[in-house]
């Protein structure tokens, strides 16, 4: 990882120096120990700020879309011949690169507006999981080495297995290496345990219907509708979200439990064939709602029904953007 | 009406969202031909099934519909050529997802009825009403006012 970080800084500095990109989105060390936070770099000398480690959590494709669409909106008032293109460089692990593929497929920006600095990924440490494994103790310092993580807490040092702290989505990740990149930093990382990716979903599918509903109700009751999941999600880029619309007002704004359920249900459903399972929504959720259990089902359906893995390649179109005459008809009611 | 009485006299409310070109005409034909079918259905006419936002279905359930029926032209017969084909993908995933989170599968029903199938329309409504009646009043996702 040290090696990749060094290469990343060099490469980022070079791209900025040569003016191949206007800005680079990456991670810098966070203000708290054992965290990393997204940062934006425009000067070559700032490239030394960049880090790449197991604490880099957020999916940066979100910022790529935000910056490019904002820039394009700002350019609308400029004479066509004076319009400038903005190129964004982005540090992309597997899931980030898949989000970029999805945005490209959905024609959100052009391939030449983004420069992808691919990094191999071995999974990131999920804050909530780490804190649960430590019994809520404060983290003063954390060092990842091989398969274990050593955490310094006020009570002393603790050594944990890395898999107890890695995010759930990383443990069974199928695409931990970028699917597209302009510059690949380092060798491809070893695959994760992808064969077990749908285990949790299959187990949930086999529960009785009332238990499934009870679980959904219980999880959604935690939600305080802060919309952090929507803000963090790289696939949630609508200019006006259905939640903010007032004509029609799709979802009530009160405290009603069903309004929360409908909000979550529809946000989840919008992820059919669009969720790359990056875990950003799960990691930002302040209430610890188990969103992944539902998102992963949509992923599984996309694969089973339409043989599609989100963002796996540029040719694989999102399932709901296409149709076929031979789609399955088994859910159709025939009296 | 007392609570008990209301329970006994309960009749399902079914929202049918149908396309203008096939199922709506099919319903019209059923009416002209005086074919009898249960009066539990409230029909909403839309230009095409492809125009139906899956949110309509969820919203109907939230607002107290006991069942939702979506019906359009048979695949390959869409007035707009491919509206029902994209709708089919949307509803296939929606139906699966709703039953995954624990809503009964029979509350959301999708079917095709063409303009010449008045008989089939009556049969569909009969079938849907029977299924929803068997499930009883909706109690999941329903907004209590």
Interface residues (C-beta under 8 A of the other chain):
Chain A: X204 X205 X209 X210 X211 X212 X213 X214 X215 X216 X242 X250 X252 X256 X258 X259 X261 X262 X265 X266 X268 X269 X272 X273 X294 X297 X298 X301 X302 X305 X306 X319 X320 X322 X323 X324 X325 X327 X328 X329 X331 X332 X333 X334 X335
Chain B: X54 X55 X58 X59 X62 X75 X76 X82 X85 X86 X88 X89 X90 X91 X92 X93 X94 X95 X96 X97 X99 X100 X101 X102 X103 X104 X109 X110 X111 X112 X120 X123 X124 X126 X127 X128 X140 X141 X142 X143 X144
